[in-house]
């Protein structure tokens, strides 16, 4: 992946700490960034589990999203 988050460009290394680091570099309150990231992840899991089967996406794409939810550290921070 060509996109570099802050200290890494690997999705399997994108953690809550990486998000807080990005917020600090942007001059944003770290606690706010942490709380919002946790809330966004929780909300995504809530909506994804309820709506996954109703979305007009291919089964293999939905399976890949499910796989990434276990790979990306910030997605596991619930």
Secondary structure, 3 states (H helix, E strand, C coil): CCCCCCCCCCHHHCCHHHHHHHHHHCCCCHHHHHHHHHHHHHHHHHHHHHHHHHCCCCHHHHHHHHHHHHHCHHHHCC
